[in-house]
Amino acid sequence: MATRLRADYAEWLRTLPQPPGLDREVEEFLTEVDRRLVPHLKKSLRYVPKVEPLNQGMRHQIMSGGKRIRAALCVCACELFSTPSLRGLDFAAAIEHMQNFTLVHDDIADGDEERRAQRSIWKQFGVPHGINIGDTFVPLAALAILDAPYADSLKIRLLEVVSHFGLEMVEGQSLDINMRGNESVTVDDYLECTRKKTGAFLAMATVGGGIVGGGDDADLMKLRDFAVQAGVAFQIRDDMLDLEGTKGRAIGSDILEGKRTLLVIHAARNASKLQRKHLYGILDKPREQKTGRDLTWVIDLYRRTNAHEYADLTSARIIDTACSHILDFPESVAKYRLLRISKYLSGRTH
């Protein structure tokens, strides 16, 4: 049965839009998730103290939108077990609060001045207020779970999921920071970091949704393995989009931050000794000292070493592995929506 499903999936996969095409059904589903989620997010604002700029900053970050991919994974995983998606929205709101927590702090750590084509929180209100605004999303995430119409035992399980995967996320972030300034980072190092930093977050959403839906331990392990691998493909594509100017922030931000992306690692492996030295020399410069010429040189090195092609192939391979973990679930709209979202993650254009 599994062999037939894999063959069917391979055939079905070939019919889906290829990058840079968009999967309209996924786009429409993400829009619908956003529409249903926004009231839950707005409701959480009642807990925010009426102190400025805390209130203004929280309201801005919540209402500035987002792709809602994690929330979509959550409600899909919930539906996978024949549980209505509406039941998963409270936990999806908690996931979105955690997402905003990471985004606000990431912008501060990386020095990014724009987020979603608008000035980032720290740029609007300063670093001290930015840290405080970001911190506030953590209790909002907990309250979204505690206020949900779930049994107390389910609430405890969901808080455990957030805590467990949250610790993996901060470990991944530590690995990411430690890789900067390191000239010997390998592909395996990058994949380990990304599985924890990005993959654990997608797993938080997907496993939590599966718990709300009623999945058993074996089901949840499959969802975890799926989400962790999908998260790696998502991050690789995110690294590539950094150079395409479609993320709502400055082109080449990863280069300015000195991040060791898969593009950097591949280019360094395939460059001459002199080129490699120059590459790391640019990456390790302070952000404010990097020039437009530096960015152009690095991007051109990616082109000459076929770094984009390598990243594309790696992302495609990993997303196929991710999908293999959920092929044995019973046939359902939710199952194939998860597969479509996974394809979208590795080929999205914004």
C-alpha positions in Angstrom: 0.0 0.0 0.0 2.8 2.4 1.0 4.7 1.7 -2.3 1.6 2.5 -4.3 1.0 5.7 -2.4 4.6 6.8 -3.0 4.3 6.1 -6.7 1.0 8.0 -6.7 2.6 10.9 -4.9 5.6 11.0 -7.3 3.2 11.2 -10.2 1.0 13.8 -8.5 4.0 15.8 -7.5 5.0 16.3 -11.1 1.7 17.9 -11.8 2.1 20.6 -9.3 3.4 24.1 -10.2 7.1 24.3 -10.2 9.1 27.3 -8.9 8.6 30.2 -9.4 5.0 29.2 -10.0 2.6 29.4 -7.1 0.1 26.8 -5.9 -3.1 28.8 -5.9 -4.9 26.4 -3.7 -2.3 26.8 -1.0 -2.3 30.5 -1.3 -6.1 30.6 -0.9 -5.9 28.2 2.1 -3.3 30.4 3.8 -5.5 33.5 3.2 -8.4 31.6 4.7 -6.4 30.6 7.7 -5.3 34.2 8.2 -9.0 35.3 8.0 -10.0 32.9 10.7 -7.0 33.4 12.9 -7.0 37.2 13.1 -10.0 37.4 15.5 -8.1 35.1 17.9 -5.0 37.3 17.7 -7.0 40.5 18.2 -8.7 39.0 21.2 -5.3 38.5 22.8 -4.7 42.2 22.8 -7.0 42.6 25.7 -4.2 41.2 27.9 -1.6 43.8 26.8 -1.1 46.6 29.4 -2.3 50.0 28.2 1.3 51.4 28.3 3.0 52.9 25.3 4.8 52.0 23.2 4.1 48.5 24.4 0.5 48.5 23.3 1.2 50.2 20.0 4.1 47.9 19.2 2.1 44.7 20.1 -0.8 45.9 18.0 1.4 46.7 15.1 3.2 43.4 15.1 0.0 41.3 15.4 -1.8 43.2 12.6 1.2 43.4 10.2 0.3 40.1 8.7 2.5 37.2 7.8 2.5 34.0 5.8 0.6 32.0 8.5 2.4 28.8 7.3 2.9 27.5 10.8 -0.7 28.2 11.7 -1.8 26.4 8.5 0.3 23.3 9.3 -1.3 23.3 12.8 -4.9 23.3 11.5 -4.1 20.8 8.7 -2.5 18.4 11.3 -5.7 18.8 13.4 -7.9 18.0 10.4 -5.8 14.9 9.6 -7.6 13.0 12.3 -11.1 14.1 11.3 -11.2 16.9 13.8 -12.6 20.3 12.6 -9.9 22.8 11.9 -11.7 25.4 14.0 -10.6 23.4 17.1 -7.0 24.0 16.2 -7.2 27.7 15.8 -6.6 28.5 19.5 -3.3 26.6 19.4 -2.5 28.1 16.0 -2.8 31.6 17.7 -0.3 30.5 20.3 2.0 29.5 17.5 1.7 32.8 15.8 2.5 34.6 19.1 5.7 32.5 19.3 6.5 33.4 15.7 6.2 37.1 16.5 8.4 36.6 19.6 11.1 35.2 17.4 10.8 37.7 14.6 11.0 40.7 16.9 14.1 39.4 18.6 15.7 38.1 15.4 15.5 41.6 13.9 17.3 43.0 16.9 20.0 40.3 16.8 20.5 40.7 13.1 20.2 44.4 12.8 17.4 44.2 10.3 15.6 47.5 9.9 12.6 46.2 7.9 10.1 43.4 8.5 7.1 42.7 6.1 8.1 45.8 4.1 7.7 48.0 7.2 10.1 49.3 9.8 10.9 46.6 12.3 9.8 47.0 15.9 13.2 47.9 17.3 13.6 50.5 14.5 10.3 52.1 15.4 10.6 52.0 19.2 14.3 51.4 20.0 16.1 48.3 21.2 15.0 48.3 24.9 11.3 48.6 23.9 11.8 46.2 21.1 13.1 43.5 23.5 10.2 44.1 25.8 7.6 44.0 23.1 9.1 40.7 21.8 9.1 39.2 25.3 5.4 39.9 25.7 4.4 37.4 23.0 5.5 34.5 25.2 2.9 35.0 27.9 0.3 35.7 25.2 1.2 32.3 23.7 0.6 30.6 27.0 -2.7 32.5 27.6 -3.9 31.4 24.1 -3.5 27.8 25.2 -4.9 28.3 28.7 -8.0 30.2 27.4 -8.7 27.6 24.8 -11.8 25.3 25.2 -9.5 22.3 25.7 -9.4 19.8 28.6 -6.8 20.7 31.2 -4.8 17.6 30.3 -4.7 18.7 26.7 -3.6 22.2 27.7 -0.7 20.7 29.7 0.4 18.6 26.7 0.4 21.6 24.5 2.4 23.7 26.9 4.9 20.8 27.1 5.1 20.8 23.2 5.8 24.5 23.2 8.4 24.2 25.9 10.2 21.2 24.4 10.4 22.5 20.8 11.0 26.0 22.1 14.2 24.8 23.8 15.3 23.1 20.5 14.6 26.4 18.7 16.9 28.4 21.0 19.6 25.7 20.7 19.4 26.1 16.9 19.6 29.8 17.2 22.7 29.4 19.4 24.3 27.2 16.7 23.4 29.7 14.1 25.1 32.5 16.0 28.1 30.3 16.7 28.6 29.5 13.0 29.1 33.2 12.2 32.8 33.9 12.0 33.5 30.2 11.5 35.3 29.3 8.2 34.9 25.5 8.6 31.1 25.2 8.7 30.0 22.0 6.9 26.7 21.1 5.2 26.0 18.8 8.2 26.6 21.7 10.6 24.1 23.8 8.7 21.5 21.0 8.5 21.8 20.3 12.3 21.3 24.0 13.0 18.4 24.3 10.7 16.6 21.2 11.9 16.6 22.7 15.4 16.1 26.4 14.6 13.5 26.1 11.8 12.4 22.5 11.8 11.6 22.4 15.5 9.3 25.4 15.1 7.3 23.7 12.3 7.2 20.6 14.4 5.8 22.6 17.3 2.9 23.7 15.1 2.4 20.4 13.4 2.7 18.1 16.4 0.6 20.4 18.5 -2.1 20.4 15.8 -2.0 16.6 15.7 -2.4 16.4 19.5 -5.5 18.7 19.3 -6.8 16.5 16.5 -6.4 13.3 18.5 -3.3 11.6 16.9 -1.6 8.8 18.7 2.1 8.7 19.6 3.1 6.9 16.3 1.1 9.5 14.3 2.8 12.4 16.2 6.2 11.0 15.5 5.5 10.9 11.8 4.3 14.5 11.9 7.4 15.5 13.8 9.7 13.9 11.3 7.7 15.5 8.4 7.8 18.9 10.0 11.5 18.9 10.9 12.5 18.0 7.4 10.1 20.4 5.8 11.5 23.1 8.1 15.0 22.5 6.6 13.6 22.9 3.0 11.7 26.0 4.1 14.9 27.6 5.5 17.0 26.8 2.4 14.3 28.5 0.3 14.3 31.4 2.8 18.0 31.8 2.3 17.5 32.0 -1.4 14.7 34.5 -1.2 17.0 36.7 0.8 18.7 37.5 -2.5 15.4 38.0 -4.5 14.0 41.0 -2.6 10.6 39.4 -1.9 10.8 39.0 1.9 9.9 42.5 2.9 13.5 43.4 3.9 16.7 44.5 2.3 18.2 42.2 -0.4 21.3 40.4 0.9 20.5 40.7 4.6 22.0 37.3 5.3 25.3 38.4 3.7 25.2 41.7 5.7 24.7 39.6 8.9 27.5 37.2 8.0 25.3 34.1 8.1 26.6 30.8 7.1 23.8 29.7 4.7 23.9 26.7 2.5 24.7 29.0 -0.4 27.8 30.2 1.5 28.9 26.7 2.4 28.6 25.4 -1.2 30.3 28.5 -2.7 33.2 28.2 -0.2 33.6 24.5 -1.1 33.8 25.1 -4.8 35.7 28.4 -4.9 39.4 28.9 -5.3 41.5 29.4 -2.2 41.7 33.1 -2.9 38.0 33.4 -3.6 37.2 31.5 -0.4 39.4 33.9 1.7 37.7 36.9 0.1 34.2 35.5 0.7 34.8 35.0 4.4 36.6 38.3 4.6 33.4 40.0 3.3 31.0 38.0 5.5 33.1 38.7 8.6 33.2 42.5 8.1 30.9 44.5 10.5 27.5 45.0 8.9 28.0 48.8 8.6 31.3 48.3 6.7 29.9 46.1 4.0 29.4 47.8 0.6 27.2 47.3 -2.4 30.3 46.0 -4.2 30.8 43.4 -1.5 27.2 42.2 -1.9 27.6 42.0 -5.7 30.8 40.1 -5.4 29.3 37.4 -3.1 26.2 37.1 -5.2 28.3 36.7 -8.3 30.4 33.9 -6.6 27.1 32.1 -5.9 26.4 32.3 -9.6 29.8 31.1 -10.6 29.7 28.1 -8.2 26.1 27.1 -9.1 25.1 27.6 -5.4 21.5 28.3 -6.3 21.2 25.1 -8.3 22.7 23.1 -5.4 20.4 24.7 -2.9 17.4 24.0 -5.1 18.3 20.4 -5.5 19.0 19.9 -1.8 15.7 21.5 -0.9 13.8 19.3 -3.3 15.5 16.2 -2.0 14.7 17.0 1.6 11.1 17.9 0.9 10.6 14.5 -0.7 12.0 12.9 2.4 9.7 15.0 4.5 6.6 13.9 2.5 7.5 10.3 2.8 6.7 10.4 6.5 3.0 11.2 6.0 2.2 9.1 2.9 0.8 6.3 5.0 -1.9 8.4 6.6 -5.4 7.7 5.3 -6.5 9.5 2.2 -8.0 12.9 3.1 -8.1 16.5 2.0 -5.9 17.4 5.0 -3.2 14.9 4.0 -2.9 16.2 0.5 -3.1 19.8 1.7 -0.1 19.0 4.0 1.7 17.6 0.9 0.9 20.7 -1.1 2.0 23.0 1.6 5.3 21.1 1.8 5.8 21.6 -1.9 5.0 25.2 -1.5 7.5 25.6 1.3 10.4 24.5 -1.0 9.3 26.6 -3.9 7.6 29.7 -2.5 8.5 33.1 -4.0 7.9 35.4 -1.0 
